[in-house]
Amino acid sequence: MVDEESGRFAGKEKVVRLRIIDTINRENPRRNTPDSAGDPRPGRVYEWDFGVTVRKGGQRMAAET
């Protein structure tokens, strides 16, 4: 289990960190996709639809311009 004390984050970064923690703690990973040669890659992929658009700071969506 991951908790919010696992790193130093503030402001928007803390919100992103909390979303990452929530996603991992849901414990619903899937296997990573194969590489370009078709060989398996190590690791797991964690996905969760937060219901909002996540983007890099400063970027605007077409509807916002």
N, C-alpha and C positions, 0 to 999 in steps of 0.2 A: 504494500500500500504506500502511496506517495502522499505527503501532506504539504501544506503551504509553507512550512518552515524549512523546506529543502533547498531554498535559495534566497537570494536577495533581489526582490522585485518591488517596484513602486508604480503607482498610477496605472496607466493602460497596460504596462508590462505585467503588472500583478494580475490584472484581469485575464490576460492571455495565459499566464502561468496557471491560474486557477482552472481555466478551461482545459488545459493539458492534463492537470491532475484529475479533474472529473472524468475526462475521457479514458485515461489509463485505469482508474479505479472502477470503471464500469465492467472491466474484465471481459471484453468481447472482441479480442484480437483475431485477425486472420493471418494466414501465412503470407509472407512477402511474395511479390510476383517474381517470376524467373527473370534472369538477365537476358541480354540480347541473343546469347547462344542457347537459351533454353534451360540453362543450368539453374538450380535453385539458389536463391540468395538467402543469407541468414537474416533472422529478425522477424518481427511481427509488425503488422500495420494496425493501428487503432484509428477508427473513424467514428465521428459523431456529428450529426447535423444540428448545429446550435440554433438554427432558425434565423440567423443573421449572416450578412456577408462579412467575411474576415478578409482583410487586405492589408497591404503595407501602409504605414503611416504616410499621409500626404497624398495618397492616391484618391482620385474621385471616380465614381461610377458615372457612366454616360447620363443617367437620369439626374445626377446632382449638378451637372455643368450647365 
